[in-house]
Amino acid sequence: MSAWPITGCSTGIGREIARAALEAGHHVAATARRKDAVSDFVDEFGD
């Protein structure tokens, strides 16, 4: 298992890369420009 820093996780390819990494069992450090977008990401994928 490794840690993946991924920017732009609120939508698009960043979100899909983060989803794939999490499903593969990796840790993800997700960032986005809007705080609410990161909150939505955490709500969907967990902390």
N, C-alpha and C positions, 0 to 999 in steps of 0.2 A: 504494500500500500504506500502511496506517495501523496504529497500535498500539491495541489494545482492552484496557483493564483490565476484567476480569470476575471478580466474586466468586461463590463458591458453585459452583466448577467440578467438584466431586466427583460430583455427581448432578444429575438433573433438568434444568430449563430452563437453568441456568448452564452445564452441561456441553454441552448441545446448541447453545447460542449460541456457545460457544467452538469447538466442532467446525465449525460453519458458517463462522465467521470464519477459522479456519485453512484450511479447504478453499477459501475465496475468496482466499487468499494474504495475509491480514493477520497481523500479529504479535499475540500474545495474552499478557497478563500475568495468569496464572491464580492465584487464591487459594482456599483452603478452610480450614475449621477444623482439620482433622486432617492432619498431615504425610504420613501414609501415603496419604491420598486424593490429595494433590498428586503423590506418587510414582507412583500408578496412572495418573494423567492423563498424566504425562510419559512413562511406559512406553508408553502407547497412541499418543500424538501426537508424541512426540519432544521435544527440548529447545528 
